[in-house]
Each structure stands twice: as C-alpha cells, then as structure tokens.
C-alpha cells in the first residue's frame, strides 16, 4: 500500500540530499525542529500544508513540483502511465529553461524511474 506521508518524505529528503544540505540547515530555514523534519522525511509524521510550504521554501522548490513528483511516484506504484510533458503555460509560469526555472527545479527532484 502506498502511504502518502512516506512518499512526501522521500521526495523532500531526496531534494535536500541533492542540494547537499543537512537536516539542520533545512530545519533552521523552514523554522521547524530538526527532529520533526526528520520524522517527516522518514514518513513518520504527516506534514500540514503550512509545514510543507515552509519546507519547500527552505529547499527553494515550488510545492507544486514536490507534489507532482509525489503524484508521479504514486502513479507508478499504481501501475499507471505518467505523461512526460508539462503544459506550456505551466512551464512558462515557473520559468524558462534559459533562466533555469522549471528545468532546475525539476532536476532537484528524484526521477521516477
């Protein structure tokens, strides 16, 4: 069974580790205790939308990208095909490839395999 809090935690941890940041750095920037952030990353605690927003800001990642990655992971677990495209208007609103917006942020997240 797919557990949403575990998938969210995995995506957040993967993004933090890809940035080479410690739990302490991110917990301080997000203004959440180190222990609580650790529990969120391990899927032991449910992150409220406010807490998830703070963590995403601390990681400099749009929450929509984190949630999309979580959604993609769940779809794979359910055996569904995932479209490998992003609507042009969404990509434009996040940033062009020239400034590294969408491409940079998407690269911060773990690939879905």
C-alpha positions in Angstrom: 0.0 0.0 0.0 1.2 3.5 -0.9 1.4 5.8 2.1 1.3 9.5 1.1 3.4 10.7 4.1 6.2 8.3 3.1 6.2 9.4 -0.5 6.2 13.1 0.6 9.1 12.4 3.0 11.1 10.5 0.3 10.7 13.4 -2.2 11.7 16.0 0.4 14.7 14.0 1.6 15.9 13.3 -2.0 15.6 17.0 -2.8 17.6 18.0 0.3 20.3 15.5 -0.3 20.6 16.5 -4.0 21.3 20.0 -2.7 24.0 18.7 -0.3 22.2 20.3 2.6 21.8 18.9 6.1 18.7 18.4 8.1 19.9 21.1 10.5 20.2 23.7 7.7 16.8 23.0 6.2 15.1 22.7 9.6 16.5 26.1 10.6 15.5 27.7 7.3 12.0 26.2 7.5 11.7 27.1 11.2 10.8 23.6 12.2 12.5 21.4 14.7 15.2 19.1 13.4 13.5 16.1 15.0 10.2 16.9 13.4 11.7 17.4 9.9 13.5 14.1 10.3 10.2 12.4 11.2 8.5 14.0 8.1 11.3 12.8 5.8 11.1 9.3 7.2 7.3 9.3 6.7 6.5 9.0 10.4 4.7 12.4 10.6 2.1 14.0 8.3 3.2 17.4 7.2 0.5 20.1 7.3 0.1 22.2 4.2 1.7 25.1 6.1 4.7 23.0 7.2 5.1 21.5 3.7 5.1 25.1 2.3 7.8 26.1 4.8 10.0 23.1 3.9 9.6 23.7 0.2 10.5 27.4 0.6 13.6 26.3 2.6 14.6 24.0 -0.2 13.8 26.7 -2.8 11.4 24.4 -4.6 7.8 25.1 -5.7 5.4 23.0 -3.7 3.7 22.1 -6.9 6.8 20.3 -8.2 7.2 18.4 -4.9 3.5 17.3 -5.1 3.8 16.4 -8.8 6.8 14.2 -8.0 4.8 12.6 -5.2 1.9 12.1 -7.6 4.2 10.6 -10.2 5.6 8.1 -7.7 2.1 7.1 -6.6 1.0 6.6 -10.2 4.0 4.4 -10.9 3.1 2.3 -7.8 -0.4 2.0 -9.1 0.9 0.9 -12.5 -0.3 4.0 -14.3 1.4 5.6 -17.2 2.7 9.1 -16.5 2.8 11.8 -19.2 6.3 13.0 -19.6 5.3 16.5 -20.6 4.3 19.7 -18.8 1.7 22.1 -20.2 3.5 25.0 -21.9 1.7 27.6 -19.8 2.7 25.9 -16.6 6.3 25.6 -17.7 6.3 29.3 -18.6 4.8 30.4 -15.3 7.6 28.6 -13.4 10.4 29.9 -15.5 12.0 29.2 -18.8 14.9 26.8 -19.4 17.1 29.9 -20.1 16.9 31.1 -16.6 16.9 27.5 -15.2 13.5 27.8 -13.5 11.5 24.7 -14.5 14.4 22.6 -15.5 16.5 23.5 -12.4 13.6 22.9 -10.0 12.5 19.6 -11.7 16.1 18.4 -11.7 16.1 18.9 -7.9 13.6 16.2 -7.5 14.3 12.5 -7.8 13.4 10.8 -11.1 10.5 8.3 -11.0 12.2 5.5 -12.8 
